[in-house]
Amino acid sequence: MQQLAIGADISKDHIDLHRLPDGDRLRATNDRKGFAIILNWVGNRPVERLVYRPTGAYHKAFKRFMLMKGLPLSKVNPRLARRFAEATGRLAKTDRIDAELLARYGMLLQPRLLSETGPVIADLKELHMARMALVKDRTAARNRVNNLSRPLLKRQNTERLAQIQKRLAQVDQAIMTLIASDDGLKRQGSTSSSPLQACRRSPPSRISSRCLNSGTWRRKPQPLSVWPGAHRPTVRTRLHRRQHGHRPAGALHASSGRDPLQPGSQGQI
């Protein structure tokens, strides 16, 4: 039996689906009742992948429900999906057309499947985003201090800062409580590179979204300026310096001992 590819165009109120290769369509509400209708529509037939585009907060419940039910999900960048539509000559844009294009995208290009994340990781991501918003509000309130002259506005801004700080403390406590309650993170606590120990050593602001998405702690990549050889000027830079009188004396090619700017050199441009 041939496996199915399903495209799902998600909006605030409803979800349009297109199934290939039979071309069947479905529109369901974007709630748990609609999700149950989608499962009945899919039935027991094998599904290769269910392709959707992220739509802000409207796809989160759909994603969590389908992953919990074991359906293979693929999330597609909206920009790439639009370029695929232009490449196929489908310039019209409706919910049904978008669902069909997503199904064809999944069947032809086979985007990678999403891995299921536990509810703790999903809650941590949501708390992390909330904390980032509170930090931005705190920075804006602090920047307004020097621009306020009215005593009433100064008092209100001070109260606003205290309120933001209180909410930050509550979010931080919720983050650390979730981390401590997760059995998987506890098991990883025996290794020095585990996210649990790293989060315990650092404030919640250091919990990166990459750590939350992957479930593993990754070392931050070193900046380009500290890589070996990154400080060496290129041939084009040395040519520019020579033209403007900034060429250092005795600048020779490191391997051959010749000036790469001279004719016959391998570095000639």
QUIRA-V660082 format. One record per helix or strand. SS is the DSSP state (h for helix, s for strand). FROM is the first residue (numbers start at 1). LEN is the number of residues. If there is no record, write none. Layout:
# QUIRA-V660082
{{SS,FROM,LEN} {SS,FROM,LEN}}
This chain:
# QUIRA-V660082
{{s,4,7} {s,14,7} {s,25,5} {h,32,11} {s,47,7} {h,60,9} {s,73,4} {h,78,10} {h,95,15} {h,119,25} {h,145,3} {h,151,31} {h,183,6} {h,195,7} {h,204,3} {h,209,6} {h,224,3} {h,235,9}}
